Amino acid sequence: MINLVIVGCGGFAIEVVQYVKDNNNKIGFDELIIKGFLDIDDDNFVKYRLPGVFLGHERDYIPDRDDHFVIANGNINIRNEIIDTLTLKEVKFINLIHHTARISDYACIGKGNIICPFSIVGPRSMIGDHNLINYHCAVAHDADIGSYNVFSPNVQITGFVKIGDSNFFGTSVTVIPSVAIGSHNVIQAGTVLFDNVEKARLVFASTQNRIGRNMLYNLK
């Protein structure tokens, strides 16, 4: 059995609770015992009627030796702040992978990742730390993904794609083979990426762009 502390009490936290329950009902998965929740206050803990105990703010929480942590927050900036705070406390982060996800035996995955239901990670793909891969996403063979990225539902990462850190991908983004994406980009929902993206860009598909290119803006 593994004691699990869930950081965040919002809508995604209740999804994480469901993933834990789903996996606990499957043979071959280590049983996760939800010890409690951390957040700035208990408003959402009460709103979502989360099971267990509200443990306070992550800055004030003193981890026990057998605590394991998962970040149930989809906001990149907030996620990164939480990760930085807990890393200084030398806590243990787990990978929470739903039992319906299909992970190749030849994939390499770091720590602190969440891989949601019905997602696929292909062979020879590399995934760093603390990525959130939402449901029905696909990471194809030989893809190289950094850390701290958030992939909304139905994102399709094809073969040989290279992605940096702290990028946000909106729902149903598709990245065609061998495209390279830097760090700190925001890719809006429904965009198909045909070209490389450097860093700190807002990218979206424009129906008014007659040459069929995506529109890019610098993020300040």
The 8 nearest C-alpha neighbors of each residue, nearest first, counted from 0:
[[1, 30, 31, 29, 2, 32, 3, 28],
 [0, 2, 31, 32, 3, 30, 29, 67],
 [1, 3, 32, 66, 34, 67, 31, 33],
 [4, 2, 33, 67, 34, 68, 32, 66],
 [3, 5, 68, 35, 34, 36, 67, 33],
 [6, 4, 36, 69, 68, 70, 7, 3],
 [7, 5, 37, 70, 71, 36, 69, 38],
 [6, 8, 71, 38, 37, 72, 9, 12],
 [7, 9, 44, 12, 43, 38, 36, 6],
 [10, 8, 12, 11, 43, 7, 13, 47],
 [11, 9, 12, 13, 14, 8, 47, 43],
 [10, 12, 14, 13, 9, 71, 72, 15],
 [13, 11, 71, 15, 8, 14, 9, 10],
 [12, 14, 16, 15, 11, 10, 17, 49],
 [15, 13, 11, 17, 12, 16, 18, 10],
 [14, 16, 18, 12, 17, 13, 19, 11],
 [15, 17, 13, 19, 14, 18, 12, 20],
 [16, 18, 20, 14, 15, 19, 21, 13],
 [19, 17, 15, 21, 20, 16, 97, 22],
 [18, 20, 16, 22, 17, 21, 23, 15],
 [19, 21, 17, 23, 18, 22, 16, 24],
 [22, 20, 18, 24, 19, 23, 17, 25],
 [23, 21, 25, 24, 19, 20, 98, 18],
 [22, 24, 20, 30, 25, 21, 19, 28],
 [23, 25, 22, 21, 20, 26, 28, 30],
 [26, 24, 22, 23, 28, 27, 21, 98],
 [27, 25, 28, 24, 23, 22, 29, 30],
 [26, 28, 25, 29, 22, 23, 30, 24],
 [29, 27, 26, 30, 25, 22, 23, 24],
 [30, 28, 0, 31, 27, 1, 23, 22],
 [29, 31, 0, 23, 28, 1, 32, 22],
 [32, 30, 1, 0, 2, 3, 33, 29],
 [31, 33, 2, 3, 1, 34, 30, 0],
 [34, 32, 3, 35, 2, 4, 31, 51],
 [35, 33, 3, 4, 2, 32, 51, 52],
 [36, 34, 52, 51, 4, 33, 53, 54],
 [35, 37, 5, 53, 54, 6, 4, 52],
 [36, 38, 6, 55, 56, 54, 7, 57],
 [37, 39, 56, 7, 40, 55, 8, 6],
 [40, 38, 56, 55, 41, 37, 57, 7],
 [39, 41, 38, 42, 55, 56, 43, 44],
 [40, 42, 44, 43, 45, 53, 38, 39],
 [43, 41, 45, 44, 40, 46, 8, 47],
 [44, 42, 46, 45, 8, 9, 41, 47],
 [43, 45, 41, 8, 42, 49, 46, 47],
 [44, 46, 48, 43, 42, 47, 41, 49],
 [47, 45, 43, 48, 44, 42, 49, 41],
 [46, 48, 49, 45, 44, 43, 13, 9],
 [49, 47, 45, 46, 44, 50, 43, 13],
 [48, 50, 47, 44, 51, 13, 45, 8],
 [51, 49, 48, 52, 35, 33, 16, 44],
 [50, 52, 35, 34, 49, 33, 53, 36],
 [51, 53, 35, 54, 36, 50, 34, 49],
 [52, 54, 36, 35, 55, 37, 41, 51],
 [55, 53, 37, 36, 35, 52, 56, 60],
 [54, 56, 37, 53, 38, 57, 60, 40],
 [57, 55, 38, 39, 37, 58, 59, 60],
 [56, 58, 60, 59, 37, 55, 38, 85],
 [59, 57, 56, 60, 84, 85, 61, 81],
 [60, 58, 57, 56, 61, 55, 54, 62],
 [59, 61, 57, 58, 62, 56, 55, 54],
 [60, 62, 59, 63, 88, 57, 58, 64],
 [63, 61, 60, 66, 64, 90, 88, 65],
 [62, 64, 66, 65, 61, 90, 67, 60],
 [63, 65, 66, 62, 90, 67, 91, 61],
 [64, 66, 63, 2, 67, 1, 62, 91],
 [67, 65, 2, 63, 64, 3, 62, 4],
 [66, 68, 3, 91, 92, 2, 4, 93],
 [69, 67, 92, 4, 3, 5, 93, 91],
 [68, 70, 5, 92, 6, 93, 71, 111],
 [71, 69, 6, 72, 5, 7, 68, 78],
 [72, 70, 12, 7, 6, 11, 69, 5],
 [71, 73, 70, 74, 7, 78, 11, 12],
 [72, 74, 75, 71, 149, 78, 11, 131],
 [75, 73, 77, 76, 72, 78, 149, 79],
 [76, 74, 78, 77, 79, 73, 165, 149],
 [77, 75, 79, 78, 74, 80, 165, 81],
 [76, 78, 80, 74, 79, 75, 81, 72],
 [79, 77, 75, 81, 76, 80, 74, 72],
 [78, 80, 82, 76, 81, 77, 75, 83],
 [79, 81, 77, 83, 82, 78, 84, 76],
 [82, 80, 84, 78, 79, 83, 85, 77],
 [81, 83, 79, 85, 84, 80, 86, 78],
 [82, 84, 86, 80, 81, 85, 79, 87],
 [85, 83, 81, 82, 87, 86, 80, 58],
 [86, 84, 88, 82, 87, 83, 90, 81],
 [85, 87, 89, 83, 88, 84, 82, 90],
 [86, 88, 85, 89, 84, 83, 90, 82],
 [87, 89, 85, 86, 90, 84, 62, 61],
 [90, 88, 86, 87, 85, 91, 62, 84],
 [89, 91, 88, 85, 86, 92, 67, 62],
 [92, 90, 67, 68, 93, 89, 66, 86],
 [93, 91, 68, 111, 67, 69, 110, 90],
 [94, 92, 111, 110, 95, 68, 69, 67],
 [93, 95, 112, 111, 110, 113, 96, 92],
 [94, 96, 113, 93, 112, 114, 97, 69],
 [97, 95, 114, 113, 94, 115, 98, 100],
 [98, 96, 116, 115, 99, 100, 18, 114],
 [97, 99, 100, 22, 96, 116, 21, 25],
 [100, 98, 117, 116, 97, 101, 118, 115],
 [101, 99, 117, 118, 116, 98, 97, 119],
 [100, 102, 119, 120, 118, 99, 103, 117],
 [103, 101, 120, 119, 100, 104, 121, 106],
 [104, 102, 122, 105, 121, 106, 120, 101],
 [103, 105, 106, 102, 122, 107, 121, 123],
 [104, 106, 122, 103, 123, 107, 124, 121],
 [107, 105, 123, 124, 122, 103, 104, 125],
 [106, 108, 125, 126, 124, 105, 109, 123],
 [109, 107, 126, 127, 125, 106, 110, 128],
 [110, 108, 127, 128, 126, 107, 111, 112],
 [111, 109, 128, 94, 112, 93, 92, 129],
 [110, 112, 129, 94, 92, 93, 128, 69],
 [111, 113, 129, 94, 130, 110, 131, 128],
 [114, 112, 95, 131, 96, 94, 132, 115],
 [115, 113, 96, 132, 133, 97, 95, 131],
 [114, 116, 134, 133, 97, 132, 118, 113],
 [117, 115, 134, 99, 97, 100, 118, 135],
 [118, 116, 100, 135, 99, 134, 115, 119],
 [117, 119, 135, 136, 100, 134, 116, 137],
 [118, 120, 137, 101, 100, 102, 138, 121],
 [121, 119, 138, 102, 103, 137, 139, 101],
 [120, 122, 140, 139, 103, 124, 138, 119],
 [121, 123, 105, 140, 106, 103, 124, 141],
 [124, 122, 141, 106, 105, 140, 125, 121],
 [123, 125, 141, 142, 106, 140, 122, 143],
 [124, 126, 143, 107, 144, 106, 108, 142],
 [127, 125, 108, 144, 145, 109, 107, 143],
 [126, 128, 146, 109, 145, 108, 144, 125],
 [129, 127, 146, 109, 110, 111, 130, 112],
 [130, 128, 111, 112, 147, 146, 110, 131],
 [131, 129, 112, 147, 148, 146, 128, 149],
 [130, 132, 149, 113, 112, 150, 133, 148],
 [133, 131, 114, 150, 113, 115, 130, 149],
 [132, 134, 152, 115, 151, 150, 131, 136],
 [133, 135, 115, 116, 152, 136, 118, 117],
 [136, 134, 118, 153, 117, 152, 116, 137],
 [137, 135, 153, 118, 154, 134, 155, 152],
 [138, 136, 119, 155, 118, 156, 120, 139],
 [139, 137, 120, 156, 121, 119, 157, 155],
 [138, 140, 121, 157, 158, 142, 156, 137],
 [139, 141, 121, 122, 158, 124, 123, 142],
 [142, 140, 124, 123, 159, 158, 143, 139],
 [141, 143, 159, 124, 160, 158, 140, 161],
 [144, 142, 125, 161, 124, 162, 160, 126],
 [145, 143, 162, 126, 125, 161, 127, 163],
 [144, 146, 163, 127, 164, 162, 126, 143],
 [145, 147, 128, 127, 164, 148, 130, 129],
 [146, 148, 165, 130, 129, 164, 128, 149],
 [149, 147, 165, 166, 130, 146, 164, 167],
 [150, 148, 131, 167, 130, 168, 166, 132],
 [149, 151, 168, 132, 133, 131, 167, 154],
 [150, 152, 170, 169, 133, 168, 154, 149],
 [153, 151, 133, 134, 170, 154, 135, 136],
 [152, 154, 136, 171, 135, 170, 155, 134],
 [153, 155, 171, 136, 172, 152, 173, 170],
 [156, 154, 173, 137, 136, 157, 153, 172],
 [157, 155, 138, 174, 137, 139, 173, 154],
 [156, 158, 139, 176, 175, 174, 160, 138],
 [157, 159, 139, 176, 140, 142, 160, 141],
 [160, 158, 142, 177, 141, 176, 161, 157],
 [161, 159, 177, 142, 178, 158, 176, 179],
 [160, 162, 179, 143, 142, 144, 180, 159],
 [163, 161, 144, 180, 181, 145, 179, 143],
 [164, 162, 182, 181, 145, 144, 180, 161],
 [163, 165, 182, 146, 145, 147, 166, 148],
 [166, 164, 148, 147, 183, 182, 146, 75],
 [167, 165, 183, 184, 148, 164, 182, 185],
 [166, 168, 185, 149, 148, 186, 150, 184],
 [169, 167, 186, 150, 151, 149, 185, 172],
 [170, 168, 188, 187, 151, 186, 172, 171],
 [169, 171, 188, 151, 152, 172, 153, 154],
 [172, 170, 153, 154, 189, 188, 173, 152],
 [171, 173, 154, 189, 190, 188, 170, 191],
 [174, 172, 155, 191, 154, 156, 192, 171],
 [173, 175, 192, 156, 191, 157, 155, 176],
 [174, 176, 157, 193, 192, 178, 173, 177],
 [177, 175, 158, 157, 160, 178, 159, 174],
 [176, 178, 160, 159, 179, 158, 175, 161],
 [179, 177, 160, 195, 176, 194, 175, 161],
 [180, 178, 161, 195, 160, 162, 177, 196],
 [181, 179, 196, 162, 195, 197, 161, 163],
 [180, 182, 197, 198, 163, 162, 196, 179],
 [181, 183, 164, 163, 198, 184, 166, 165],
 [184, 182, 199, 166, 165, 198, 164, 185],
 [185, 183, 199, 200, 166, 182, 198, 201],
 [184, 186, 201, 167, 166, 168, 202, 187],
 [187, 185, 202, 168, 169, 201, 167, 203],
 [186, 188, 169, 203, 190, 202, 185, 168],
 [189, 187, 169, 170, 190, 172, 171, 186],
 [188, 190, 172, 171, 170, 187, 191, 169],
 [191, 189, 172, 204, 188, 203, 187, 192],
 [190, 192, 173, 172, 174, 193, 189, 204],
 [193, 191, 174, 194, 173, 175, 190, 213],
 [192, 194, 175, 191, 174, 178, 195, 212],
 [195, 193, 192, 178, 196, 179, 175, 213],
 [194, 196, 179, 178, 180, 197, 193, 192],
 [197, 195, 180, 181, 198, 179, 194, 200],
 [196, 198, 181, 180, 195, 199, 182, 200],
 [199, 197, 181, 182, 200, 184, 183, 196],
 [200, 198, 184, 183, 218, 217, 182, 201],
 [201, 199, 217, 184, 218, 216, 198, 202],
 [200, 202, 185, 216, 215, 184, 186, 218],
 [203, 201, 215, 186, 214, 187, 200, 185],
 [202, 204, 187, 214, 190, 213, 186, 205],
 [205, 203, 213, 190, 214, 206, 202, 212],
 [204, 206, 207, 208, 213, 214, 203, 212],
 [205, 207, 208, 204, 209, 211, 213, 212],
 [208, 206, 205, 209, 211, 204, 210, 212],
 [207, 209, 205, 206, 210, 211, 212, 213],
 [208, 210, 211, 207, 206, 212, 205, 213],
 [211, 209, 212, 208, 207, 213, 206, 205],
 [212, 210, 209, 208, 213, 205, 206, 204],
 [213, 211, 210, 214, 208, 204, 205, 209],
 [212, 214, 204, 203, 205, 215, 202, 211],
 [213, 215, 203, 202, 204, 205, 212, 216],
 [216, 214, 202, 201, 200, 213, 203, 217],
 [217, 215, 201, 200, 218, 202, 214, 199],
 [216, 218, 200, 199, 201, 219, 215, 198],
 [217, 219, 199, 200, 201, 216, 184, 185],
 [218, 217, 199, 200, 216, 201, 183, 184]]
